[in-house]
């Protein structure tokens, strides 16, 4: 995506994103503990069908099923030798589902290892994120999204690696801690993240996961107070209850849409859903922002 295309996209705000991938694939048969990213190879028809359902619901941007598709994370499932294949296949599946209806942004999540404790080095993270970002770019994605990050140093590392592709990069943290639930589990505030992300080259800032849309307004306001970059908001369908060992989200599509639409009114450029949301949530959100 060129700078002009990016500016045109942001100028059409609010831009509807897709919803959850992991929780939706579990509903389609993904087993607990199984790597959803592996389904790009073993169950491509299910992955493409989910992406298509989001496009049909009104999503203007579809992510790829690659949240944990970096070499470090995939090694836990003995899939690291298929890193490039998994990412490129994911890009192909989302593009096939999108057609001319939506753009495709590549999803890059955390490694699952901690820099602070020495479980992983910054050099190893950089190499892993560079490999994933390049595979997604070669697969034809329009932009890259760094998401669900709690460690700002890891997030900045991922942003730098993604920016190396020349594609637009969205940088997101997960805020679910602190007295007001506006800090990451590592204590990072939106203000802290905004400064570091801008210096690293991010084209947009945001938050995803962690809590429902009612808690995202404060996060959006804190970002907006210190940055003029476009804002990306992807809240959960509230917080889940555990029933028979499985998370159950009680928020309805209409309830979610009503609150998420207020984020658009408050200045969010991109709005969608994370855990617990699905195509019905995006369809309801489309009706509210129309």
C-alpha positions as CSV (number, residue, x, y, z in Angstrom):
1,X,0.0,0.0,0.0
2,X,1.4,3.4,-1.0
3,X,1.3,6.5,1.3
4,X,-1.4,7.9,-0.9
5,X,-3.5,4.8,-0.6
6,X,-3.0,4.8,3.2
7,X,-4.1,8.4,3.4
8,X,-7.2,7.7,1.3
9,X,-8.0,4.7,3.6
10,X,-7.7,6.8,6.8
11,X,-9.7,9.6,5.2
12,X,-12.6,7.2,4.8
13,X,-12.9,6.7,8.6
14,X,-14.4,5.0,10.4
15,X,-12.8,1.9,8.8
16,X,-14.3,-1.4,9.9
17,X,-11.9,-4.1,10.9
18,X,-12.6,-7.8,11.3
19,X,-13.3,-9.6,14.6
20,X,-11.7,-12.5,16.5
21,X,-9.8,-15.3,14.8
22,X,-8.7,-17.6,17.7
23,X,-12.1,-17.9,19.4
24,X,-13.9,-18.2,16.1
25,X,-11.6,-21.0,14.9
26,X,-12.2,-22.8,18.2
27,X,-15.9,-22.7,17.3
28,X,-15.0,-24.3,14.0
29,X,-13.2,-27.2,15.6
30,X,-9.7,-25.9,16.6
31,X,-8.7,-27.9,19.7
32,X,-7.5,-26.4,22.9
33,X,-3.7,-26.0,22.8
34,X,-3.6,-26.5,19.0
35,X,-1.8,-23.8,17.0
36,X,-4.4,-21.9,15.0
37,X,-1.7,-20.9,12.6
38,X,-1.2,-24.5,11.5
39,X,-4.8,-24.4,10.2
40,X,-3.5,-22.3,7.3
41,X,-2.0,-25.5,6.0
42,X,-4.2,-28.3,7.4
43,X,-7.7,-26.6,7.3
44,X,-7.3,-23.8,4.7
45,X,-11.0,-23.9,3.8
46,X,-12.0,-23.1,7.4
47,X,-9.6,-20.2,7.6
48,X,-10.7,-18.7,4.2
49,X,-14.4,-19.2,5.2
50,X,-13.9,-17.2,8.4
51,X,-12.2,-14.4,6.5
52,X,-15.0,-14.4,3.9
53,X,-17.6,-14.2,6.6
54,X,-15.9,-11.0,7.9
55,X,-15.8,-9.5,4.4
56,X,-19.5,-10.4,4.0
57,X,-20.3,-8.7,7.3
58,X,-18.7,-5.5,6.2
59,X,-15.1,-5.6,7.3
60,X,-12.9,-3.3,5.1
61,X,-9.8,-4.8,6.5
62,X,-9.1,-8.5,7.1
63,X,-6.2,-9.7,9.2
64,X,-4.3,-12.9,8.4
65,X,-4.4,-16.0,10.7
66,X,-0.8,-15.4,11.7
67,X,-0.9,-14.0,15.3
68,X,1.6,-16.5,16.6
69,X,3.3,-17.3,13.3
70,X,6.8,-16.2,14.3
71,X,9.5,-18.8,14.4
72,X,9.9,-18.6,18.2
73,X,6.2,-19.1,18.9
74,X,5.8,-21.8,16.2
75,X,8.6,-23.8,17.7
76,X,6.4,-24.7,20.6
77,X,4.2,-26.6,18.2
78,X,7.2,-27.9,16.1
79,X,6.1,-25.8,13.2
80,X,9.0,-23.4,13.0
81,X,10.4,-25.0,9.9
82,X,7.2,-24.0,8.1
83,X,7.2,-20.3,9.2
84,X,7.4,-18.8,5.8
85,X,4.9,-21.2,4.3
86,X,2.3,-20.6,7.1
87,X,2.5,-16.8,6.7
88,X,2.4,-16.8,3.0
89,X,-0.5,-19.2,2.9
90,X,-2.4,-17.1,5.4
91,X,-1.9,-14.0,3.2
92,X,-3.2,-16.0,0.2
93,X,-6.3,-17.2,2.1
94,X,-7.3,-13.8,3.4
95,X,-6.7,-12.2,0.0
96,X,-8.8,-14.9,-1.7
97,X,-11.7,-14.2,0.8
98,X,-11.3,-10.4,0.5
99,X,-11.5,-10.2,-3.3
100,X,-12.2,-6.5,-4.1
101,X,-14.2,-6.1,-0.9
102,X,-11.4,-5.5,1.6
103,X,-7.7,-5.0,2.2
104,X,-5.5,-7.5,4.0
105,X,-3.3,-6.6,6.9
106,X,-0.7,-9.1,8.3
107,X,-1.0,-10.0,12.0
108,X,2.1,-10.2,14.1
109,X,1.8,-11.1,17.8
110,X,4.3,-11.6,20.6
111,X,6.9,-14.3,20.8
112,X,5.7,-15.7,24.1
113,X,9.2,-15.3,25.5
114,X,10.3,-12.6,27.9
115,X,13.2,-10.2,27.2
116,X,13.3,-9.1,30.9
117,X,14.1,-12.6,32.1
118,X,16.6,-13.4,29.4
119,X,14.4,-16.1,27.8
120,X,15.0,-14.5,24.5
121,X,17.5,-12.0,23.2
122,X,16.6,-8.8,21.2
123,X,18.6,-10.2,18.3
124,X,16.6,-13.4,18.2
125,X,13.4,-11.4,18.4
126,X,14.5,-9.1,15.6
127,X,15.4,-12.0,13.3
128,X,12.1,-13.8,14.0
129,X,9.9,-10.7,13.4
130,X,11.9,-9.8,10.3
131,X,11.3,-13.3,8.9
132,X,7.6,-13.2,9.6
133,X,7.1,-9.6,8.3
134,X,9.0,-10.4,5.1
135,X,7.0,-13.6,4.5
136,X,3.7,-11.6,4.9
137,X,4.9,-8.9,2.7
138,X,6.0,-11.4,0.0
139,X,2.5,-12.9,0.4
140,X,1.0,-9.6,-0.7
141,X,-0.5,-8.1,2.4
142,X,-1.3,-4.4,2.3
143,X,0.1,-3.5,5.8
144,X,1.2,-5.1,9.0
145,X,-0.3,-5.0,12.5
146,X,1.8,-5.6,15.6
147,X,-0.8,-6.6,18.2
148,X,-1.5,-7.8,21.7
149,X,1.9,-6.7,23.0
150,X,2.5,-6.2,26.7
151,X,6.3,-5.6,26.6
152,X,7.1,-2.3,25.0
153,X,10.6,-3.3,24.1
154,X,9.4,-6.4,22.3
155,X,6.7,-4.3,20.5
156,X,9.2,-1.7,19.3
157,X,11.4,-4.5,18.1
158,X,8.5,-5.9,16.1
159,X,7.6,-2.5,14.7
160,X,11.1,-1.9,13.5
161,X,11.3,-5.3,11.8
162,X,7.9,-4.7,10.2
163,X,8.9,-1.2,9.0
164,X,11.8,-2.8,7.2
165,X,9.3,-4.1,4.6
166,X,8.3,-0.6,3.6
167,X,4.6,-1.3,4.3
168,X,2.4,0.7,6.7
169,X,2.7,-0.6,10.2
170,X,0.0,-0.4,13.0
171,X,1.4,-0.8,16.6
172,X,-1.0,-2.1,19.3
173,X,-0.6,-2.9,23.0
174,X,-3.0,-4.8,25.2
175,X,-4.1,-2.7,28.2
176,X,-5.7,-4.7,31.0
177,X,-3.8,-3.8,34.1
178,X,-3.4,-1.0,36.7
179,X,-6.2,0.7,38.8
180,X,-8.0,1.9,35.7
181,X,-7.1,-1.0,33.3
182,X,-5.1,1.5,31.1
183,X,-1.7,-0.1,31.6
184,X,-0.2,-3.2,30.1
185,X,0.8,-6.1,32.4
186,X,4.4,-4.6,32.2
187,X,3.1,-1.2,33.3
188,X,3.2,0.5,29.9
189,X,0.9,3.5,29.4
190,X,-0.6,4.7,26.1
191,X,1.6,7.8,26.4
192,X,4.7,5.8,26.8
193,X,3.8,3.5,23.9
194,X,2.9,6.4,21.6
195,X,6.3,8.1,21.8
196,X,8.3,4.9,21.3
197,X,6.1,3.7,18.5
198,X,6.4,7.0,16.6
199,X,10.1,6.9,16.9
200,X,10.1,3.3,15.6
201,X,8.2,4.3,12.5
202,X,4.6,3.2,13.2
203,X,1.9,4.7,10.9
204,X,-0.9,4.2,13.4
205,X,-1.3,3.4,17.1
206,X,-3.8,1.3,18.9
207,X,-5.0,-1.2,21.4
208,X,-6.6,-4.6,21.2
209,X,-7.9,-7.4,23.5
210,X,-7.8,-7.1,27.3
211,X,-11.3,-5.8,27.9
212,X,-14.5,-4.6,26.4
213,X,-15.1,-1.4,24.4
214,X,-16.3,0.5,27.5
215,X,-12.7,0.5,28.8
216,X,-11.2,1.6,25.5
217,X,-12.3,5.2,25.6
218,X,-9.8,6.2,28.2
219,X,-7.0,4.5,26.2
220,X,-8.1,6.2,23.0
221,X,-8.1,9.6,24.8
222,X,-4.6,9.1,26.2
223,X,-3.3,8.2,22.8
224,X,-5.0,11.2,21.1
225,X,-3.7,13.6,23.7
226,X,-0.1,12.9,22.7
227,X,-0.3,11.8,19.1
228,X,-1.9,12.7,15.8
229,X,-1.4,9.3,14.2
230,X,-4.6,7.3,13.2
231,X,-6.0,5.2,16.1
232,X,-6.8,1.5,15.9
233,X,-9.2,0.0,18.4
234,X,-10.1,-3.7,18.7
235,X,-11.8,-4.5,22.0
236,X,-13.0,-7.8,23.2
237,X,-16.7,-8.8,23.6
238,X,-16.3,-7.9,27.3
239,X,-14.6,-10.3,29.8
240,X,-15.3,-14.0,29.6
241,X,-16.7,-16.3,32.2
242,X,-15.2,-19.8,32.4
243,X,-17.9,-22.5,31.9
244,X,-16.8,-26.1,31.9
245,X,-13.3,-25.0,31.4
246,X,-14.1,-22.9,28.3
247,X,-14.4,-19.0,28.0
248,X,-17.9,-17.8,27.4
249,X,-18.5,-14.2,26.3
250,X,-21.9,-12.8,27.4
251,X,-21.9,-9.5,25.5
252,X,-24.2,-9.5,22.6
253,X,-23.4,-8.2,19.1
254,X,-25.8,-5.3,19.6
255,X,-24.3,-4.3,23.0
256,X,-20.8,-4.5,21.6
257,X,-21.7,-2.4,18.6
258,X,-23.4,0.3,20.5
259,X,-20.3,0.9,22.7
260,X,-17.7,0.3,19.9
261,X,-19.5,2.9,17.7
262,X,-18.8,5.5,20.4
263,X,-15.1,4.9,19.8
264,X,-15.6,6.1,16.2
265,X,-17.4,9.2,17.5
266,X,-14.4,9.8,19.8
267,X,-11.9,9.8,16.9
268,X,-10.9,6.2,16.2
269,X,-10.0,5.7,12.6
270,X,-10.1,1.9,12.7
271,X,-12.6,-0.1,14.8
272,X,-13.3,-3.8,15.0
273,X,-13.4,-6.7,17.5
274,X,-11.0,-9.1,19.3
275,X,-11.7,-12.1,21.5
276,X,-15.3,-13.3,21.7
277,X,-16.5,-11.3,18.6
278,X,-17.4,-12.7,15.3
279,X,-19.0,-11.7,12.0
280,X,-22.4,-10.9,13.7
281,X,-20.6,-8.3,15.8
282,X,-19.0,-6.6,12.8
283,X,-22.4,-6.6,11.0
284,X,-24.0,-4.9,14.0
285,X,-21.2,-2.4,14.2
286,X,-21.6,-1.6,10.5
287,X,-25.2,-0.8,11.1
288,X,-24.3,1.6,14.0
289,X,-21.5,3.5,12.2
290,X,-23.4,3.7,8.8
